[in-house]
């Protein structure tokens, strides 16, 4: 996969030069409030990137196509992980967006492009994910795309000093096409 392009966004595989920006996102308190990961060092970020390339996960940088400056601005990430071609499934995760771009609609467009690619190019049958129960914006977004709630894991993650419930979601090809 080279590039997925929409009206407001361009998605492309994460590259070495994106890592510093992405590390800053991992350290941003607004961004990490609802994310299931810890802030890491640049050395660990580099290792993550190298492992990503080896595993064949589809981790993409989201670039905002700024209409005023006609430039591309790195705004966040989105991805499909644990892609299993035999069972035709993958896990949606890694959706991070810089606070400057939150509420602009670019995550909606990025998700639409990624799901279209998942079902129509990778020929997946299922895309699943999980999210903190209190992350209402992402759960609403997933619902908008037809994801169904498939369960809840109570006190599944310890995050920011407390245990948090996680909502499991899934989207099947026929639900996407419908």
C-alpha positions in Angstrom: 0.0 0.0 0.0 1.4 3.3 -0.9 -1.2 6.1 -0.2 -4.9 6.5 0.4 -6.2 10.0 -0.4 -9.4 11.7 0.4 -10.7 15.3 0.2 -9.1 16.4 3.5 -6.6 13.7 4.3 -3.8 11.6 2.9 -2.9 8.3 4.6 0.5 6.8 4.1 2.6 4.2 5.9 4.5 5.6 8.9 8.0 6.6 8.0 11.2 7.2 10.0 10.7 11.0 9.7 7.2 10.8 11.3 8.6 9.2 14.5 9.4 12.4 16.4 6.0 13.8 15.9 4.3 10.5 16.8 6.4 10.3 20.0 5.2 13.8 21.0 1.6 12.5 20.5 2.4 9.6 22.9 3.4 12.2 25.5 0.5 14.6 25.0 -1.9 14.4 28.0 -5.0 15.3 25.9 -4.2 12.5 23.3 -3.3 9.8 25.9 -6.4 10.3 28.1 -8.2 7.6 26.2 -5.4 5.6 24.7 -4.2 2.2 26.0 -0.5 2.8 26.0 2.2 4.5 27.9 4.6 7.3 26.9 7.8 5.8 25.7 11.4 6.9 24.9 12.6 7.6 21.3 14.7 4.4 21.5 11.5 2.4 22.2 9.6 4.3 19.6 12.3 3.3 17.1 12.0 -0.3 18.2 8.2 -0.1 17.8 8.7 1.2 14.2 11.2 -1.6 13.3 8.9 -4.3 14.7 6.0 -2.7 12.8 7.8 -3.1 9.5 8.7 -6.8 10.3 5.2 -7.8 11.3 3.5 -6.2 8.3 0.9 -4.2 10.3 -0.7 -1.4 8.4 0.2 1.7 10.6 -0.6 4.9 8.7 0.2 8.5 9.3 -2.7 10.9 8.8 -1.8 14.0 6.9 -4.2 17.0 6.8 -4.4 18.6 3.4 -4.4 22.3 4.4 -6.4 24.2 1.8 -5.0 27.6 2.9 -1.3 26.7 2.5 -1.7 23.8 0.0 0.6 21.8 2.3 0.4 18.4 4.0 0.5 18.6 7.8 1.1 15.5 9.9 -1.9 15.2 12.2 -2.0 11.7 13.7 -2.1 8.0 13.1 -4.5 5.2 12.3 -4.0 1.6 11.5 -4.9 -2.1 11.1 -2.9 -4.5 13.2 -2.8 -8.3 13.6 -3.9 -8.7 10.0 -4.8 -12.3 9.5 -5.4 -13.2 5.8 -6.4 -16.8 6.4 -9.3 -15.7 8.7 -9.7 -12.4 6.9 -9.7 -10.2 10.0 -7.7 -7.3 11.5 -7.7 -5.1 14.6 -8.3 -1.3 14.2 -6.1 0.6 16.6 -3.5 3.3 16.9 -6.0 6.1 16.2 -4.3 9.2 17.6 -4.9 12.8 16.5 -3.1 15.9 17.5 -5.5 18.2 19.6 -5.2 20.9 16.9 -7.0 18.7 14.4 -9.6 17.1 16.8 -13.2 17.9 15.7 -12.2 18.7 12.1 -13.6 15.6 10.5 -10.3 14.2 9.4 -10.5 11.2 11.6 -13.9 10.4 10.1 -12.4 10.6 6.6 -9.3 8.6 7.6 -11.4 5.9 9.1 -13.6 5.7 6.0 -10.6 5.4 3.7 -9.0 2.7 6.0 -12.2 0.7 6.2 -12.7 0.8 2.5 -9.2 -0.4 2.0 -9.7 -3.2 4.6 -12.8 -4.6 3.0 -12.3 -3.8 -0.7 -8.5 -4.2 -1.1 -7.4 -6.5 1.7 -10.7 -8.5 1.3 -11.2 -8.7 5.1 -14.4 -10.2 6.5 -14.1 -8.5 9.9 -12.4 -5.5 11.6 -12.5 -5.3 15.4 -11.3 -3.0 18.0 -11.5 -2.0 21.7 -11.8 1.3 23.4 -12.1 2.7 26.9 -15.8 2.8 27.8 -15.7 6.5 28.6 -14.2 7.4 25.2 -17.6 8.5 23.9 -16.2 10.3 20.8 -14.5 7.2 19.3 -17.4 4.9 20.3 -19.8 7.2 18.5 -17.5 7.3 15.5 -17.4 3.5 15.4 -21.1 3.3 15.7 -21.5 5.8 12.8 -19.5 3.3 10.6 -21.7 0.4 11.7 -19.5 -1.2 14.3 -21.5 -3.3 16.8 -20.7 -3.5 20.5 -19.7 -7.1 21.1 -18.9 -7.0 24.8 -17.3 -5.2 27.7 -14.2 -6.2 29.6 -14.6 -4.9 33.1 -11.5 -3.4 34.8 -9.4 -4.6 31.9 -6.7 -1.9 31.9 -5.0 0.0 34.6 -4.6 3.5 33.2 -3.9 6.8 34.9 -4.2 5.4 38.4 -7.5 3.4 38.0 -8.9 0.4 36.4 -10.9 1.0 33.2 -13.6 -1.0 31.4 -13.1 -1.7 27.7 -15.8 -1.9 25.0 -15.2 -4.5 22.3 -16.5 -3.6 18.9 -16.6 -5.3 15.5 -17.6 -4.6 11.9 -18.4 -7.3 9.3 -18.0 -6.9 5.6 -21.8 -7.1 5.0 -22.4 -4.4 7.6 -19.8 -2.2 5.8 -21.3 -2.8 2.4 -24.9 -2.3 3.7 
